[in-house]
Amino acid sequence: MAMGSTNTVNITHKMMQDILSAVSDYRAKANALAEQLDATVNGLIPSNFSGSAADGFKIFYTQNIVPANGEGLKGLLDAVEGMANGILDSIPGANGLDDQLGDGNRQ
């Protein structure tokens, strides 16, 4: 996206809506994959993988992977969603503001 001579980027309503849609899709897919991974790990240990190595892996999974797939990813996606909503709320025309200003300027 070229910025032109003014070094600005025009952001449209559609761009922000597309970001929000992508975040929603990503969140749903990530949650489904996290559930699948959790089911796989819980099915693997202790039925097919046991002993000290399995115990260590389970601790690593619980302490590192679960938080990254859970709260860590949720926080990141919430931040992106919050930024997109904030930008969306500030775009003129989002609630007819541009049209209202145009009408006011014509008087």
N, C-alpha and C positions, 0 to 999 in steps of 0.2 A: 504494500500500500504506500504509494508515493505521498510525501508530505507537502510537496510544492514549495513555493518560495517563502511561505510564511511559517514553515516548520510546524504546521498543525495537522492534526488528523481529525477529520469529521467523523464522529461516532453516531451511528443511527440507532433508532429503536430496535430495528431488526437484529443488529449486531449483538446487542445486550440480550435480547430474547433468545437468540441462538446460543449464547454462552450459558444462559440459565437452563435451556433445554439440554445442552451437552453435559452440564454438571449433573442434572437429574438422571440422565441416561447412564453416566459414568458411575454415579452413586449406586444405582440399582444393580448394575453389572458387578461392581466391586463387592457389594453386599452378598450377591449370589455366589461369587467366587470365594469369598471368605467363608461362607457357610459350607461350601463344597470342600474347601481345604480343611476346615475344622472336622467335618465328618470323616474325611480321609485319615487325618492324623489320629483321631479318636478310634477309628476302626483298625488302624495299624498297630497301635500300642494298647494293650500288651499282647493281642492275639498273634501277630506276626513278627513283632519286634519287641524283645524284652531284654532285661538285664540292665547293667549300669549305663551302657551307651544309650539305650532307649530312655532311661530315666533322665539322663542329661539332655537328650534331644527334647523331651517333653518339657523340661524346665526352660530350655532355650526358647521353644515355641511359645510357651505360655508367657514368658517375661518379655519377649522381643517381637515376635510375629503378631500375636493377638493384639497388642496395643497399637502396633503400626497399622494393621488392617482395620482396627476399630476406631478408637478415639483420635489417633494421629491423622488418619485419612479423613475422618469426619471433620476435624478441625480445619484441615486444609480446604476441603470442599465448601464448608460453611463460610470460610473467609472469601473464597472466590465468588460464591453466591452473594455474599454481603456487598462486595465491591461492585458486582454487576448490578445489583438492585439499587445501590447508591447512585451509580452513574445513570442508570435508567430513570430514577426519580428526578435527576437534575437536568435531563435533556429537555430543552424547550420543545413543546409540542406533545409531550408525553400525555398531558391532560388537557390538550387544546390550548396550552399557554401561548404558543406561537400565533395561533389564530386569534386569540383574545388580544394579544399585543398588536397584531395587524389591524384589527377592528378599532382599537383605541388610537392607533397612529393615524387612521384615516379621518378621525373627527377633528 
